[in-house]
Amino acid sequence: MNEYSFEVKAVVRVKFILVNGRTPRPQSFCALCCEPIGDSYLRETATRFSYCDHKCYVDHCKVPVLELQNYVRAS
């Protein structure tokens, strides 16, 4: 090893898992719209919340941003 050697480590964090062809047991409901989860859905890895589709997951991620914007406007 010479003085210019270095090691690169990549960190990959999975935020959600796409599930196809599998209905959760017991019956689950979307964390955003409360619709029953079908045989394809997204599951957030940090909270284990289920979302019926990608749109609900993305909209759920926007809610805290909108709340913060409303709070700033009110100040």
Jmol script that loads the backbone (N, CA, C; Angstrom):
load data "model"
ATOM      1  N   MET A   1       0.828  -1.174   0.000  1.00  0.00           N
ATOM      2  CA  MET A   1       0.000   0.000   0.000  1.00  0.00           C
ATOM      3  C   MET A   1       0.879   1.246   0.000  1.00  0.00           C
ATOM      4  N   ASN A   2       0.579   2.175  -0.885  1.00  0.00           N
ATOM      5  CA  ASN A   2       1.364   3.401  -0.892  1.00  0.00           C
ATOM      6  C   ASN A   2       0.606   4.522  -0.183  1.00  0.00           C
ATOM      7  N   GLU A   3       1.211   5.688  -0.099  1.00  0.00           N
ATOM      8  CA  GLU A   3       0.603   6.784   0.650  1.00  0.00           C
ATOM      9  C   GLU A   3      -0.627   7.376  -0.029  1.00  0.00           C
ATOM     10  N   TYR A   4      -0.896   7.003  -1.281  1.00  0.00           N
ATOM     11  CA  TYR A   4      -2.046   7.537  -2.009  1.00  0.00           C
ATOM     12  C   TYR A   4      -3.227   6.566  -2.059  1.00  0.00           C
ATOM     13  N   SER A   5      -3.146   5.460  -1.386  1.00  0.00           N
ATOM     14  CA  SER A   5      -4.231   4.482  -1.391  1.00  0.00           C
ATOM     15  C   SER A   5      -5.383   4.984  -0.521  1.00  0.00           C
ATOM     16  N   PHE A   6      -6.586   4.698  -0.963  1.00  0.00           N
ATOM     17  CA  PHE A   6      -7.760   5.041  -0.162  1.00  0.00           C
ATOM     18  C   PHE A   6      -8.856   4.026  -0.455  1.00  0.00           C
ATOM     19  N   GLU A   7      -9.811   4.007   0.411  1.00  0.00           N
ATOM     20  CA  GLU A   7     -10.908   3.061   0.293  1.00  0.00           C
ATOM     21  C   GLU A   7     -12.210   3.841   0.164  1.00  0.00           C
ATOM     22  N   VAL A   8     -13.064   3.429  -0.747  1.00  0.00           N
ATOM     23  CA  VAL A   8     -14.351   4.079  -0.964  1.00  0.00           C
ATOM     24  C   VAL A   8     -15.445   3.130  -0.489  1.00  0.00           C
ATOM     25  N   LYS A   9     -16.312   3.636   0.370  1.00  0.00           N
ATOM     26  CA  LYS A   9     -17.437   2.845   0.850  1.00  0.00           C
ATOM     27  C   LYS A   9     -18.720   3.563   0.458  1.00  0.00           C
ATOM     28  N   ALA A  10     -19.597   2.860  -0.193  1.00  0.00           N
ATOM     29  CA  ALA A  10     -20.882   3.426  -0.588  1.00  0.00           C
ATOM     30  C   ALA A  10     -21.942   3.035   0.433  1.00  0.00           C
ATOM     31  N   VAL A  11     -22.775   3.975   0.762  1.00  0.00           N
ATOM     32  CA  VAL A  11     -23.883   3.720   1.671  1.00  0.00           C
ATOM     33  C   VAL A  11     -25.174   3.829   0.868  1.00  0.00           C
ATOM     34  N   VAL A  12     -25.939   2.765   0.876  1.00  0.00           N
ATOM     35  CA  VAL A  12     -27.207   2.749   0.165  1.00  0.00           C
ATOM     36  C   VAL A  12     -28.311   2.565   1.191  1.00  0.00           C
ATOM     37  N   ARG A  13     -29.260   3.481   1.180  1.00  0.00           N
ATOM     38  CA  ARG A  13     -30.389   3.378   2.104  1.00  0.00           C
ATOM     39  C   ARG A  13     -31.664   3.195   1.290  1.00  0.00           C
ATOM     40  N   VAL A  14     -32.332   2.108   1.519  1.00  0.00           N
ATOM     41  CA  VAL A  14     -33.583   1.824   0.835  1.00  0.00           C
ATOM     42  C   VAL A  14     -34.698   2.513   1.606  1.00  0.00           C
ATOM     43  N   LYS A  15     -35.505   3.328   0.912  1.00  0.00           N
ATOM     44  CA  LYS A  15     -36.581   4.054   1.573  1.00  0.00           C
ATOM     45  C   LYS A  15     -37.908   3.314   1.496  1.00  0.00           C
ATOM     46  N   PHE A  16     -38.099   2.554   0.430  1.00  0.00           N
ATOM     47  CA  PHE A  16     -39.332   1.792   0.314  1.00  0.00           C
ATOM     48  C   PHE A  16     -39.094   0.523  -0.485  1.00  0.00           C
ATOM     49  N   ILE A  17     -40.028  -0.408  -0.331  1.00  0.00           N
ATOM     50  CA  ILE A  17     -39.977  -1.670  -1.046  1.00  0.00           C
ATOM     51  C   ILE A  17     -41.249  -1.775  -1.868  1.00  0.00           C
ATOM     52  N   LEU A  18     -41.112  -2.115  -3.141  1.00  0.00           N
ATOM     53  CA  LEU A  18     -42.264  -2.335  -4.004  1.00  0.00           C
ATOM     54  C   LEU A  18     -42.621  -3.812  -3.948  1.00  0.00           C
ATOM     55  N   VAL A  19     -43.860  -4.103  -3.574  1.00  0.00           N
ATOM     56  CA  VAL A  19     -44.326  -5.487  -3.447  1.00  0.00           C
ATOM     57  C   VAL A  19     -45.331  -5.750  -4.564  1.00  0.00           C
ATOM     58  N   ASN A  20     -45.112  -6.794  -5.327  1.00  0.00           N
ATOM     59  CA  ASN A  20     -46.018  -7.177  -6.417  1.00  0.00           C
ATOM     60  C   ASN A  20     -46.517  -8.593  -6.200  1.00  0.00           C
ATOM     61  N   GLY A  21     -47.814  -8.786  -6.428  1.00  0.00           N
ATOM     62  CA  GLY A  21     -48.379 -10.126  -6.396  1.00  0.00           C
ATOM     63  C   GLY A  21     -48.493 -10.734  -5.015  1.00  0.00           C
ATOM     64  N   ARG A  22     -48.599  -9.911  -3.994  1.00  0.00           N
ATOM     65  CA  ARG A  22     -48.703 -10.434  -2.628  1.00  0.00           C
ATOM     66  C   ARG A  22     -49.570  -9.496  -1.805  1.00  0.00           C
ATOM     67  N   THR A  23     -50.647  -9.996  -1.268  1.00  0.00           N
ATOM     68  CA  THR A  23     -51.526  -9.212  -0.407  1.00  0.00           C
ATOM     69  C   THR A  23     -51.070  -9.393   1.032  1.00  0.00           C
ATOM     70  N   PRO A  24     -50.922  -8.295   1.789  1.00  0.00           N
ATOM     71  CA  PRO A  24     -50.464  -8.428   3.185  1.00  0.00           C
ATOM     72  C   PRO A  24     -51.528  -9.100   4.057  1.00  0.00           C
ATOM     73  N   ARG A  25     -51.059  -9.845   5.044  1.00  0.00           N
ATOM     74  CA  ARG A  25     -51.954 -10.459   6.025  1.00  0.00           C
ATOM     75  C   ARG A  25     -51.560  -9.955   7.386  1.00  0.00           C
ATOM     76  N   PRO A  26     -52.417  -9.514   8.233  1.00  0.00           N
ATOM     77  CA  PRO A  26     -53.845  -9.287   8.010  1.00  0.00           C
ATOM     78  C   PRO A  26     -54.069  -8.132   7.037  1.00  0.00           C
ATOM     79  N   GLN A  27     -55.322  -7.961   6.615  1.00  0.00           N
ATOM     80  CA  GLN A  27     -55.664  -6.905   5.660  1.00  0.00           C
ATOM     81  C   GLN A  27     -55.127  -5.565   6.150  1.00  0.00           C
ATOM     82  N   SER A  28     -54.419  -4.844   5.263  1.00  0.00           N
ATOM     83  CA  SER A  28     -53.848  -3.544   5.591  1.00  0.00           C
ATOM     84  C   SER A  28     -54.528  -2.460   4.768  1.00  0.00           C
ATOM     85  N   PHE A  29     -54.355  -1.221   5.211  1.00  0.00           N
ATOM     86  CA  PHE A  29     -54.930  -0.078   4.530  1.00  0.00           C
ATOM     87  C   PHE A  29     -53.846   0.956   4.264  1.00  0.00           C
ATOM     88  N   CYS A  30     -54.007   1.704   3.188  1.00  0.00           N
ATOM     89  CA  CYS A  30     -53.045   2.726   2.801  1.00  0.00           C
ATOM     90  C   CYS A  30     -52.909   3.754   3.921  1.00  0.00           C
ATOM     91  N   ALA A  31     -51.688   4.117   4.259  1.00  0.00           N
ATOM     92  CA  ALA A  31     -51.435   5.078   5.328  1.00  0.00           C
ATOM     93  C   ALA A  31     -51.910   6.483   4.971  1.00  0.00           C
ATOM     94  N   LEU A  32     -52.108   6.775   3.685  1.00  0.00           N
ATOM     95  CA  LEU A  32     -52.541   8.112   3.291  1.00  0.00           C
ATOM     96  C   LEU A  32     -54.030   8.175   2.978  1.00  0.00           C
ATOM     97  N   CYS A  33     -54.506   7.313   2.087  1.00  0.00           N
ATOM     98  CA  CYS A  33     -55.901   7.421   1.639  1.00  0.00           C
ATOM     99  C   CYS A  33     -56.835   6.416   2.304  1.00  0.00           C
ATOM    100  N   CYS A  34     -56.311   5.507   3.106  1.00  0.00           N
ATOM    101  CA  CYS A  34     -57.086   4.517   3.869  1.00  0.00           C
ATOM    102  C   CYS A  34     -57.813   3.492   2.999  1.00  0.00           C
ATOM    103  N   GLU A  35     -57.436   3.368   1.729  1.00  0.00           N
ATOM    104  CA  GLU A  35     -58.002   2.335   0.867  1.00  0.00           C
ATOM    105  C   GLU A  35     -57.355   0.989   1.202  1.00  0.00           C
ATOM    106  N   PRO A  36     -58.081  -0.121   1.017  1.00  0.00           N
ATOM    107  CA  PRO A  36     -57.480  -1.439   1.269  1.00  0.00           C
ATOM    108  C   PRO A  36     -56.284  -1.677   0.340  1.00  0.00           C
ATOM    109  N   ILE A  37     -55.250  -2.294   0.872  1.00  0.00           N
ATOM    110  CA  ILE A  37     -54.055  -2.620   0.095  1.00  0.00           C
ATOM    111  C   ILE A  37     -54.357  -3.836  -0.769  1.00  0.00           C
ATOM    112  N   GLY A  38     -54.023  -3.743  -2.056  1.00  0.00           N
ATOM    113  CA  GLY A  38     -54.238  -4.845  -2.985  1.00  0.00           C
ATOM    114  C   GLY A  38     -53.020  -5.736  -3.088  1.00  0.00           C
ATOM    115  N   ASP A  39     -52.847  -6.378  -4.249  1.00  0.00           N
ATOM    116  CA  ASP A  39     -51.731  -7.304  -4.413  1.00  0.00           C
ATOM    117  C   ASP A  39     -50.443  -6.622  -4.860  1.00  0.00           C
ATOM    118  N   SER A  40     -50.473  -5.303  -5.086  1.00  0.00           N
ATOM    119  CA  SER A  40     -49.269  -4.521  -5.383  1.00  0.00           C
ATOM    120  C   SER A  40     -49.303  -3.259  -4.538  1.00  0.00           C
ATOM    121  N   TYR A  41     -48.232  -3.005  -3.820  1.00  0.00           N
ATOM    122  CA  TYR A  41     -48.194  -1.854  -2.927  1.00  0.00           C
ATOM    123  C   TYR A  41     -46.765  -1.495  -2.581  1.00  0.00           C
ATOM    124  N   LEU A  42     -46.576  -0.349  -1.917  1.00  0.00           N
ATOM    125  CA  LEU A  42     -45.263   0.068  -1.436  1.00  0.00           C
ATOM    126  C   LEU A  42     -45.250   0.000   0.075  1.00  0.00           C
ATOM    127  N   ARG A  43     -44.123  -0.412   0.636  1.00  0.00           N
ATOM    128  CA  ARG A  43     -43.966  -0.430   2.085  1.00  0.00           C
ATOM    129  C   ARG A  43     -42.738   0.400   2.420  1.00  0.00           C
ATOM    130  N   GLU A  44     -42.937   1.422   3.259  1.00  0.00           N
ATOM    131  CA  GLU A  44     -41.825   2.268   3.691  1.00  0.00           C
ATOM    132  C   GLU A  44     -40.996   1.492   4.704  1.00  0.00           C
ATOM    133  N   THR A  45     -39.684   1.465   4.516  1.00  0.00           N
ATOM    134  CA  THR A  45     -38.834   0.637   5.372  1.00  0.00           C
ATOM    135  C   THR A  45     -38.669   1.204   6.779  1.00  0.00           C
ATOM    136  N   ALA A  46     -38.634   2.520   6.918  1.00  0.00           N
ATOM    137  CA  ALA A  46     -38.400   3.119   8.240  1.00  0.00           C
ATOM    138  C   ALA A  46     -39.591   2.935   9.173  1.00  0.00           C
ATOM    139  N   THR A  47     -40.803   3.119   8.649  1.00  0.00           N
ATOM    140  CA  THR A  47     -41.997   3.070   9.486  1.00  0.00           C
ATOM    141  C   THR A  47     -42.809   1.797   9.311  1.00  0.00           C
ATOM    142  N   ARG A  48     -42.540   1.071   8.216  1.00  0.00           N
ATOM    143  CA  ARG A  48     -43.290  -0.120   7.814  1.00  0.00           C
ATOM    144  C   ARG A  48     -44.729   0.208   7.431  1.00  0.00           C
ATOM    145  N   PHE A  49     -45.019   1.478   7.120  1.00  0.00           N
ATOM    146  CA  PHE A  49     -46.333   1.867   6.618  1.00  0.00           C
ATOM    147  C   PHE A  49     -46.496   1.331   5.210  1.00  0.00           C
ATOM    148  N   SER A  50     -47.732   0.981   4.862  1.00  0.00           N
ATOM    149  CA  SER A  50     -48.049   0.520   3.514  1.00  0.00           C
ATOM    150  C   SER A  50     -48.801   1.612   2.767  1.00  0.00           C
ATOM    151  N   TYR A  51     -48.516   1.735   1.474  1.00  0.00           N
ATOM    152  CA  TYR A  51     -49.178   2.702   0.601  1.00  0.00           C
ATOM    153  C   TYR A  51     -49.707   1.951  -0.605  1.00  0.00           C
ATOM    154  N   CYS A  52     -50.925   2.310  -1.061  1.00  0.00           N
ATOM    155  CA  CYS A  52     -51.554   1.551  -2.151  1.00  0.00           C
ATOM    156  C   CYS A  52     -50.837   1.739  -3.478  1.00  0.00           C
ATOM    157  N   ASP A  53     -50.147   2.869  -3.659  1.00  0.00           N
ATOM    158  CA  ASP A  53     -49.389   3.082  -4.897  1.00  0.00           C
ATOM    159  C   ASP A  53     -48.318   4.152  -4.678  1.00  0.00           C
ATOM    160  N   HIS A  54     -47.530   4.382  -5.723  1.00  0.00           N
ATOM    161  CA  HIS A  54     -46.432   5.338  -5.643  1.00  0.00           C
ATOM    162  C   HIS A  54     -46.942   6.753  -5.405  1.00  0.00           C
ATOM    163  N   LYS A  55     -48.096   7.098  -5.969  1.00  0.00           N
ATOM    164  CA  LYS A  55     -48.659   8.440  -5.799  1.00  0.00           C
ATOM    165  C   LYS A  55     -48.954   8.734  -4.323  1.00  0.00           C
ATOM    166  N   CYS A  56     -49.561   7.795  -3.631  1.00  0.00           N
ATOM    167  CA  CYS A  56     -49.845   8.001  -2.198  1.00  0.00           C
ATOM    168  C   CYS A  56     -48.547   8.133  -1.399  1.00  0.00           C
ATOM    169  N   TYR A  57     -47.534   7.343  -1.749  1.00  0.00           N
ATOM    170  CA  TYR A  57     -46.249   7.445  -1.046  1.00  0.00           C
ATOM    171  C   TYR A  57     -45.627   8.826  -1.250  1.00  0.00           C
ATOM    172  N   VAL A  58     -45.626   9.311  -2.491  1.00  0.00           N
ATOM    173  CA  VAL A  58     -45.044  10.622  -2.791  1.00  0.00           C
ATOM    174  C   VAL A  58     -45.848  11.724  -2.101  1.00  0.00           C
ATOM    175  N   ASP A  59     -47.184  11.620  -2.159  1.00  0.00           N
ATOM    176  CA  ASP A  59     -48.017  12.621  -1.497  1.00  0.00           C
ATOM    177  C   ASP A  59     -47.790  12.623   0.009  1.00  0.00           C
ATOM    178  N   HIS A  60     -47.582  11.452   0.595  1.00  0.00           N
ATOM    179  CA  HIS A  60     -47.313  11.360   2.040  1.00  0.00           C
ATOM    180  C   HIS A  60     -46.007  12.088   2.382  1.00  0.00           C
ATOM    181  N   CYS A  61     -45.025  11.988   1.503  1.00  0.00           N
ATOM    182  CA  CYS A  61     -43.742  12.659   1.737  1.00  0.00           C
ATOM    183  C   CYS A  61     -43.882  14.177   1.652  1.00  0.00           C
ATOM    184  N   LYS A  62     -44.875  14.667   0.900  1.00  0.00           N
ATOM    185  CA  LYS A  62     -45.068  16.105   0.743  1.00  0.00           C
ATOM    186  C   LYS A  62     -45.786  16.738   1.931  1.00  0.00           C
ATOM    187  N   VAL A  63     -46.547  15.978   2.686  1.00  0.00           N
ATOM    188  CA  VAL A  63     -47.364  16.527   3.776  1.00  0.00           C
ATOM    189  C   VAL A  63     -46.531  17.314   4.788  1.00  0.00           C
ATOM    190  N   PRO A  64     -45.412  16.789   5.305  1.00  0.00           N
ATOM    191  CA  PRO A  64     -44.630  17.580   6.272  1.00  0.00           C
ATOM    192  C   PRO A  64     -44.109  18.893   5.673  1.00  0.00           C
ATOM    193  N   VAL A  65     -43.759  18.888   4.404  1.00  0.00           N
ATOM    194  CA  VAL A  65     -43.266  20.102   3.752  1.00  0.00           C
ATOM    195  C   VAL A  65     -44.382  21.137   3.687  1.00  0.00           C
ATOM    196  N   LEU A  66     -45.585  20.713   3.300  1.00  0.00           N
ATOM    197  CA  LEU A  66     -46.717  21.638   3.225  1.00  0.00           C
ATOM    198  C   LEU A  66     -47.075  22.190   4.599  1.00  0.00           C
ATOM    199  N   GLU A  67     -47.029  21.346   5.624  1.00  0.00           N
ATOM    200  CA  GLU A  67     -47.314  21.803   6.983  1.00  0.00           C
ATOM    201  C   GLU A  67     -46.291  22.835   7.438  1.00  0.00           C
ATOM    202  N   LEU A  68     -45.039  22.614   7.119  1.00  0.00           N
ATOM    203  CA  LEU A  68     -43.987  23.559   7.484  1.00  0.00           C
ATOM    204  C   LEU A  68     -44.181  24.880   6.749  1.00  0.00           C
ATOM    205  N   GLN A  69     -44.552  24.824   5.466  1.00  0.00           N
ATOM    206  CA  GLN A  69     -44.802  26.045   4.712  1.00  0.00           C
ATOM    207  C   GLN A  69     -45.966  26.814   5.313  1.00  0.00           C
ATOM    208  N   ASN A  70     -47.032  26.129   5.694  1.00  0.00           N
ATOM    209  CA  ASN A  70     -48.188  26.787   6.305  1.00  0.00           C
ATOM    210  C   ASN A  70     -47.813  27.410   7.642  1.00  0.00           C
ATOM    211  N   TYR A  71     -46.960  26.743   8.401  1.00  0.00           N
ATOM    212  CA  TYR A  71     -46.521  27.258   9.699  1.00  0.00           C
ATOM    213  C   TYR A  71     -45.705  28.535   9.507  1.00  0.00           C
ATOM    214  N   VAL A  72     -44.825  28.545   8.507  1.00  0.00           N
ATOM    215  CA  VAL A  72     -43.977  29.711   8.241  1.00  0.00           C
ATOM    216  C   VAL A  72     -44.849  30.883   7.788  1.00  0.00           C
ATOM    217  N   ARG A  73     -45.834  30.620   6.949  1.00  0.00           N
ATOM    218  CA  ARG A  73     -46.730  31.691   6.486  1.00  0.00           C
ATOM    219  C   ARG A  73     -47.509  32.293   7.645  1.00  0.00           C
ATOM    220  N   ALA A  74     -47.909  31.459   8.594  1.00  0.00           N
ATOM    221  CA  ALA A  74     -48.701  31.916   9.736  1.00  0.00           C
ATOM    222  C   ALA A  74     -47.873  32.742  10.719  1.00  0.00           C
ATOM    223  N   SER A  75     -46.568  32.579  10.689  1.00  0.00           N
ATOM    224  CA  SER A  75     -45.702  33.290  11.658  1.00  0.00           C
ATOM    225  C   SER A  75     -45.562  34.744  11.337  1.00  0.00           C
TER     226      SER A  75
END
end "model"
wireframe off; spacefill off
backbone 0.3
color backbone group
